[in-house]
Amino acid sequence: MRGQTTGRGPYNPRLTRGIFWLGMAGLVAISFLVLIYILFNFA
């Protein structure tokens, strides 16, 4: 693992990182919406 930026390998690191951050943002948004939903229901 030498940190090379060439396209060799089974996956594209930039694409994988983008998908990872997209998933993290989605999880945060969903948990935030659930939190707001619970607060409005039990307030």
Stockholm file with secondary structure:
# STOCKHOLM 1.0

chainA/1-43         MRGQTTGRGPYNPRLTRGIFWLGMAGLVAISFLVLIYILFNFA
#=GR chainA/1-43 SS CCCCCSSCSSSCHHHHHHHHHHHHHHHHHHHHHHHHHHHHHHC
#=GC SS_cons        CCCCCSSCSSSCHHHHHHHHHHHHHHHHHHHHHHHHHHHHHHC
//
